[in-house]
Each structure stands twice: as C-alpha cells, then as structure tokens.
Amino acid sequence: MIKRVGTTYIPVKDPETASNWYQETVGAVENFRNEDKAIMDFADQSFFLVKAKPAERMGFKDIHGNLHFAMTFEVDGYQELSALHTFLKGKGVEVGEIEDRGHAGNNFVFYDLDGNPFDVWSELSPKFKERNQIGSSSF
C-alpha cells in the first residue's frame, strides 16, 4: 500500500545555515526557505530542515546507549562509498570509519552540522537499480 518515503524531517538550529551546508556538502537543491524551515531535494526525496530546539537530534540511542542513525543513504559500490567518505572528510564533516558490519557491502556514519547522524551503505537496493536501469554494482 505505501509506495515510497516522500519527505523526511530533520531538526536543525538554523534553516539557512543548514540549507547551505546540505547544498554544499551533499548536493541538495533548496526549493523553499523561511525562518522556520528549508525544503530540500536530494537522494530522490524531499527533506524539510525544521528549526528545532537546540538539543533536538534525528536518531535515537540503541539498547547499548549508542547514538543510532535513523536513515541510511545508498551509493553504488565500494568505490563510490570510499570516494564519498574522502569527500566528506575533506569538507571537514565528522565521519566514522568505513566498516564491515557482517552483511553485504560496507558502511560509514556521518553527522551534519547539527549532529544528526546518517549512515551510508555501499549497495543500491535491487528495486532502485531496476527502476532506474542501473547496471550491477562495482563492488
């Protein structure tokens, strides 16, 4: 019944500053902005950067007390994962190490300016690849 995720809401301190960061860092396109929110398009989805109280973050603590991301972005293969990791580090973004979590592909975590954690996985979903006519992964 549900076909896709259309919008994700991300808490930020300042929508203008966050919008600029997302545009420069992950290639997002700003469609609208006011003092309360910025509406961004990237990764085939709409993201609302919503002005929130300073302590608000996307994510949660897992059973072991570790901050956990609420979203995983996908790239097409290990080479793209590694290139994005290097690019983000070069931009001064806080990134974790590339890791093998015991399943297909590899991952790393990065944080936006407001401390929101995001995961990146080296594998595109088969349905996405089929729908977008993308060949086999380079991994």
Backbone as numpy.savetxt, mean C-alpha at the origin, in Angstrom:
# Nx Ny Nz CAx CAy CAz Cx Cy Cz
-21.26 -12.25 -4.58 -22.08 -11.06 -4.58 -21.22 -9.79 -4.58
-20.25 -9.71 -3.70 -19.36 -8.55 -3.70 -18.32 -8.76 -4.79
-18.14 -7.77 -5.65 -17.27 -7.91 -6.81 -15.86 -7.37 -6.62
-15.70 -6.32 -5.81 -14.37 -5.73 -5.62 -14.39 -4.78 -4.45
-13.21 -4.41 -3.99 -13.07 -3.35 -3.00 -12.97 -2.05 -3.79
-13.84 -1.12 -3.53 -13.86 0.12 -4.29 -13.08 1.24 -3.63
-13.18 1.35 -2.31 -12.54 2.46 -1.61 -11.93 1.97 -0.31
-10.77 2.49 0.00 -10.11 2.24 1.28 -9.90 3.59 1.96
-10.14 3.66 3.26 -10.00 4.89 4.02 -8.76 4.79 4.89
-7.89 5.80 4.79 -6.63 5.81 5.52 -6.59 7.05 6.41
-6.37 6.86 7.72 -6.29 8.03 8.61 -4.95 8.76 8.43
-5.02 10.08 8.31 -3.82 10.90 8.15 -3.93 12.15 9.02
-2.78 12.75 9.32 -2.75 13.98 10.11 -3.16 15.17 9.25
-2.63 15.24 8.03 -2.90 16.38 7.15 -3.13 15.86 5.72
-4.35 15.98 5.20 -4.64 15.45 3.87 -3.75 16.01 2.75
-3.40 17.29 2.80 -2.57 17.86 1.74 -1.16 17.25 1.76
-0.55 17.20 2.93 0.79 16.62 3.06 0.78 15.15 2.67
-0.23 14.42 3.15 -0.34 13.00 2.83 -0.56 12.79 1.33
-1.41 13.62 0.72 -1.67 13.51 -0.71 -0.38 13.70 -1.50
0.40 14.70 -1.14 1.67 14.93 -1.83 2.59 13.73 -1.68
2.65 13.15 -0.48 3.51 11.99 -0.23 3.06 10.81 -1.10
1.77 10.51 -1.13 1.27 9.39 -1.94 1.50 9.61 -3.42
1.37 10.86 -3.89 1.63 11.15 -5.30 3.10 10.93 -5.64
3.99 11.45 -4.80 5.42 11.35 -5.08 6.00 9.96 -4.82
5.41 9.23 -3.88 6.01 7.97 -3.44 5.44 6.75 -4.16
4.13 6.70 -4.36 3.53 5.52 -4.98 2.78 5.84 -6.28
2.92 7.07 -6.78 2.32 7.42 -8.06 0.82 7.61 -8.03
0.27 7.91 -6.86 -1.17 8.14 -6.76 -1.56 9.41 -7.53
-2.82 9.46 -7.94 -3.37 10.63 -8.61 -4.44 11.22 -7.71
-4.31 12.51 -7.40 -5.30 13.18 -6.57 -6.48 13.62 -7.42
-7.70 13.24 -6.99 -8.91 13.62 -7.71 -9.69 14.73 -7.02
-9.47 14.86 -5.71 -10.20 15.87 -4.93 -9.47 16.05 -3.61
-9.51 17.27 -3.08 -8.96 17.50 -1.75 -9.63 18.70 -1.11
-9.95 18.58 0.17 -10.35 19.72 0.98 -9.63 19.57 2.32
-10.01 20.35 3.32 -9.27 20.29 4.59 -9.50 18.99 5.36
-10.55 18.24 5.03 -10.88 17.01 5.76 -10.42 15.73 5.09
-10.20 15.76 3.77 -9.83 14.53 3.07 -9.21 14.83 1.71
-8.50 13.83 1.21 -8.02 13.86 -0.17 -8.43 12.53 -0.79
-8.92 12.56 -2.00 -9.34 11.35 -2.70 -8.28 11.04 -3.75
-7.70 9.85 -3.62 -6.59 9.43 -4.46 -6.97 8.18 -5.25
-6.40 8.04 -6.45 -6.51 6.81 -7.23 -5.12 6.22 -7.38
-4.97 4.95 -7.01 -3.77 4.17 -7.33 -4.06 2.72 -7.03
-3.27 1.85 -7.62 -3.42 0.40 -7.45 -4.84 -0.05 -7.81
-5.42 0.56 -8.85 -6.74 0.18 -9.35 -7.83 0.32 -8.28
-7.70 1.36 -7.44 -8.63 1.55 -6.34 -8.67 3.02 -5.95
-9.72 3.42 -5.26 -9.85 4.77 -4.72 -9.48 4.74 -3.24
-8.64 5.69 -2.82 -8.23 5.81 -1.43 -8.63 7.19 -0.92
-9.30 7.21 0.23 -9.62 8.48 0.89 -8.62 8.66 2.01
-7.85 9.74 1.96 -6.93 10.10 3.04 -7.71 11.04 3.94
-8.17 10.52 5.08 -9.10 11.23 5.94 -8.37 11.83 7.14
-8.57 13.13 7.37 -7.97 13.79 8.52 -8.52 13.14 9.78
-7.60 12.63 10.61 -8.00 11.89 11.81 -7.25 12.43 13.02
-7.66 11.97 14.19 -6.96 12.33 15.42 -5.53 11.80 15.34
-4.57 12.48 15.96 -3.15 12.11 15.82 -2.79 10.66 16.11
-3.44 9.99 17.03 -3.06 8.62 17.39 -3.69 7.56 16.48
-4.57 7.94 15.57 -5.25 6.96 14.73 -4.32 6.41 13.66
-4.35 5.09 13.48 -3.55 4.41 12.46 -4.38 3.30 11.83
-4.09 3.03 10.59 -4.66 1.88 9.92 -3.88 0.66 10.40
-4.52 -0.45 10.61 -3.83 -1.64 11.09 -4.31 -2.00 12.49
-3.69 -3.02 13.04 -4.10 -3.52 14.35 -2.95 -4.32 14.94
-3.06 -4.64 16.22 -2.04 -5.48 16.86 -2.51 -6.92 16.81
-1.59 -7.81 16.42 -1.93 -9.23 16.38 -1.83 -9.83 17.78
-2.06 -11.10 17.89 -2.10 -11.78 19.18 -0.77 -11.68 19.95
0.33 -11.43 19.23 1.65 -11.31 19.85 2.01 -9.86 20.16
1.07 -8.93 19.88 1.31 -7.52 20.17 2.04 -6.76 19.08
2.23 -7.40 17.92 2.91 -6.73 16.80 1.91 -5.94 15.97
2.31 -4.73 15.56 1.47 -3.94 14.67 1.35 -4.68 13.34
0.15 -4.83 12.85 -0.11 -5.60 11.64 -0.75 -4.71 10.59
-0.34 -4.89 9.36 -0.92 -4.15 8.24 -2.33 -4.64 7.98
-3.14 -3.78 7.37 -4.51 -4.14 7.01 -4.67 -4.36 5.51
-3.58 -4.14 4.75 -3.68 -4.23 3.30 -2.35 -4.70 2.71
-2.47 -5.53 1.67 -1.29 -5.98 0.92 -1.42 -5.54 -0.53
-0.39 -4.84 -1.01 -0.31 -4.50 -2.43 0.45 -5.62 -3.13
0.18 -5.81 -4.42 0.84 -6.85 -5.20 1.67 -6.23 -6.32
2.84 -6.82 -6.56 3.66 -6.47 -7.72 3.89 -7.77 -8.50
4.41 -7.65 -9.70 4.54 -8.82 -10.57 5.96 -9.38 -10.53
6.27 -10.13 -9.48 7.53 -10.85 -9.40 8.53 -10.25 -8.42
9.54 -11.06 -8.13 10.55 -10.67 -7.16 11.35 -9.45 -7.63
11.65 -9.36 -8.91 12.42 -8.21 -9.41 11.68 -6.90 -9.16
10.37 -6.89 -9.39 9.57 -5.69 -9.14 9.50 -5.41 -7.64
9.38 -6.46 -6.83 9.36 -6.29 -5.38 10.65 -5.64 -4.91
11.77 -6.17 -5.37 13.08 -5.66 -5.00 13.27 -4.22 -5.48
12.83 -3.93 -6.69 12.96 -2.58 -7.24 12.13 -1.58 -6.43
10.90 -1.97 -6.06 10.05 -1.09 -5.25 10.67 -0.89 -3.87
11.20 -1.94 -3.28 11.86 -1.86 -1.98 13.01 -0.85 -2.02
13.84 -0.96 -3.05 14.98 -0.05 -3.22 14.50 1.38 -3.45
13.48 1.55 -4.29 12.92 2.86 -4.58 12.40 3.53 -3.31
11.59 2.80 -2.53 11.02 3.37 -1.32 12.11 3.74 -0.31
13.11 2.87 -0.15 14.23 3.19 0.75 14.94 4.46 0.29
15.12 4.60 -1.02 15.76 5.78 -1.58 14.97 7.06 -1.34
13.65 6.93 -1.19 12.78 8.07 -0.89 12.73 8.37 0.61
13.44 7.56 1.42 13.44 7.77 2.86 12.24 7.17 3.57
11.52 6.27 2.87 10.35 5.62 3.47 10.83 4.52 4.42
10.16 4.40 5.56 10.47 3.31 6.49 9.98 1.99 5.87
10.92 1.08 5.61 10.57 -0.22 5.02 11.23 -1.33 5.83
10.53 -2.46 5.90 11.10 -3.65 6.50 11.92 -4.41 5.48
12.55 -5.45 5.92 13.34 -6.29 5.03 12.43 -7.15 4.16
12.91 -7.52 2.98 12.20 -8.49 2.15 12.30 -9.83 2.86
11.17 -10.51 2.98 11.16 -11.76 3.75 10.37 -12.86 3.06
10.75 -14.08 3.38 10.04 -15.28 2.95 9.18 -15.70 4.13
7.86 -15.67 3.96 6.94 -16.00 5.04 6.42 -17.43 4.95
7.06 -18.24 4.10 6.68 -19.64 4.02 5.57 -19.94 3.03
5.21 -18.98 2.20 4.22 -19.21 1.14 4.83 -18.73 -0.17
4.11 -18.85 -1.25 4.64 -18.41 -2.55 5.04 -16.95 -2.49
6.16 -16.62 -3.10 6.60 -15.24 -3.18 7.25 -14.72 -1.93
7.53 -13.43 -1.95 8.16 -12.72 -0.83 7.40 -11.44 -0.55
7.64 -10.86 0.62 6.93 -9.68 1.06 7.87 -8.70 1.76
7.41 -7.47 1.87 7.99 -6.51 2.82 6.90 -5.55 3.25
7.13 -4.89 4.37 6.19 -3.92 4.93 6.81 -2.54 4.80
5.97 -1.54 4.47 6.41 -0.15 4.51 5.37 0.68 5.23
5.78 1.88 5.65 4.91 2.77 6.42 4.81 4.12 5.72
3.59 4.68 5.71 3.43 6.02 5.14 3.87 7.07 6.16
3.73 8.34 5.83 4.16 9.43 6.71 3.48 9.41 8.07
2.26 8.88 8.12 1.49 8.85 9.36 1.64 7.55 10.13
2.54 6.67 9.69 2.78 5.42 10.39 1.81 4.31 10.05
1.04 4.47 8.98 0.13 3.41 8.54 0.95 2.32 7.85
0.82 1.05 8.30 1.60 -0.02 7.69 0.91 -0.63 6.47
1.71 -0.94 5.45 1.23 -1.61 4.25 2.19 -2.75 3.92
1.66 -3.82 3.39 2.44 -4.96 2.97 2.54 -4.95 1.45
3.63 -5.48 0.92 3.78 -5.66 -0.53 4.17 -7.10 -0.77
3.51 -7.76 -1.71 3.73 -9.16 -2.04 4.21 -9.27 -3.47
5.11 -10.18 -3.74 5.71 -10.32 -5.07 4.85 -11.09 -6.07
3.63 -11.42 -5.71 2.79 -12.23 -6.60 1.48 -11.53 -6.92
1.14 -11.45 -8.19 -0.16 -10.95 -8.60 -1.17 -12.08 -8.52
-2.40 -11.76 -8.10 -3.42 -12.79 -8.04 -3.73 -13.29 -9.45
-3.99 -14.60 -9.60 -4.28 -15.15 -10.93 -5.45 -14.47 -11.64
-6.51 -14.12 -10.90 -7.67 -13.47 -11.53 -7.30 -12.09 -12.05
-6.48 -11.36 -11.30 -6.04 -10.04 -11.76 -5.23 -10.17 -13.03
-4.31 -11.15 -13.04 -3.47 -11.36 -14.22 -4.32 -11.73 -15.44
-5.29 -12.60 -15.23 -6.17 -13.02 -16.34 -6.99 -11.84 -16.84
-7.60 -11.10 -15.94 -8.46 -9.97 -16.31 -7.66 -8.88 -17.04
-6.41 -8.70 -16.65 -5.58 -7.65 -17.26 -4.59 -8.19 -18.29
-4.76 -9.45 -18.66 -3.94 -10.10 -19.69 -2.46 -9.91 -19.44
-2.05 -10.28 -18.22 -0.65 -10.20 -17.82 -0.07 -11.60 -17.87
1.12 -11.75 -18.50 1.78 -13.04 -18.62 2.24 -13.58 -17.29
2.95 -14.67 -17.30 3.42 -15.30 -16.08 4.42 -14.41 -15.37
4.49 -14.55 -14.05 5.38 -13.77 -13.21 6.84 -14.05 -13.54
7.68 -13.04 -13.34 9.11 -13.21 -13.56 9.80 -13.87 -12.38
9.07 -14.22 -11.33 9.65 -14.82 -10.13 9.88 -16.29 -10.34
